[in-house]
Every structure is written in structure tokens, then in C-alpha cells.
Amino acid sequence: MRAIVFLALAGAAAGCAQQRKADPLPAMVECDANRVLDLKGKPRSPAIEADALARSGAKRIRWIEPGSAVTMDFRVDRLNLHVDKDGTITDARCG
């Protein structure tokens, strides 16, 4: 009887030891602000936003106006476009 219990426990332990193949992780989307630095001096617009998204590789854009409060969280998939009081792009950074 002990042999049967031992074999049952050994079989259960062996089943737990099998490893599942890990699902492949999705590719990380990373922003590259260097690709859109030529936008400095251009006015904020929906067309510029679409162009910046496409060329930077970012998934989202955050427009940062003078004096606006922004969170300090870093996101590899976000492009930050800084604008002056007139809405002209002054800088582009990821994060």
C-alpha cells in the first residue's frame, strides 16, 4: 500500500515539474524623440501629432504647455512635445 501511495505522489510531483512554454512577450514599443526633433518651431496641430506619432514610434503623445503640471512617471511608449505659450513646439522628449 505504501508503494502505491509513493508512486502516486511521485507521479503528481513529476506532473508539477513539467514547465509550460512561456507565451512570447509583445515587443516593447519605445519612443525615439531624435526622429522628430525637426518639428521644433512648428505649430501644434492634429497633422503634426499624427506625424510625430508615426515617426517617433511612440504610442501616445503628451503636449506640455508652459507652467502645466505633469506627472513624473516614465513611459517608454510616450512622446512629450513641449510647446510655448503660442503652441509652437520647443522640444521633444520621450518618457
C-alpha positions, 0 to 999 in steps of 0.5 A: 500500500505504501508503494502505491501511495509513493508512486502516486505522489511521485507521479503528481510531483513529476506532473508539477515539474513539467514547465509550460512554454512561456507565451512570447512577450509583445515587443516593447514599443519605445519612443525615439524623440531624435526622429522628430526633433525637426518639428521644433518651431512648428505649430501644434496641430492634429497633422503634426501629432499624427506625424510625430506619432508615426515617426517617433514610434511612440504610442501616445503623445503628451503636449506640455504647455508652459507652467502645466503640471505633469506627472513624473512617471516614465513611459517608454511608449510616450512622446512629450512635445513641449510647446510655448505659450503660442503652441509652437513646439520647443522640444521633444522628449520621450518618457 
